[in-house]
Amino acid sequence: MSGFAHKYWTCPFYARDELRRSDGKRVLKCEGGTRLMFYDKICFDRYADNYCCRNWKACSMARNLLLYYDEKD
């Protein structure tokens, strides 16, 4: 469990999550500088629970990062 949301992240590309105090947006950051911004907690939780915590292989960003690293090898 880590980050602002205190979730159990299973995605190997998860870097961090945060709440921007300036505008209240929730930000999810992945390895390599990829980031997603959510305007409310419901959308953030829904996305994070479905893709970052449970089924990370279904996430398009994780699939692309996986392909990128496979090509580098």
Helices and strands as residue ranges (DSSP letters): E 14-19, E 26-30, G 31-33, E 35-38, H 41-47, I 48-52, G 56-58, H 60-72
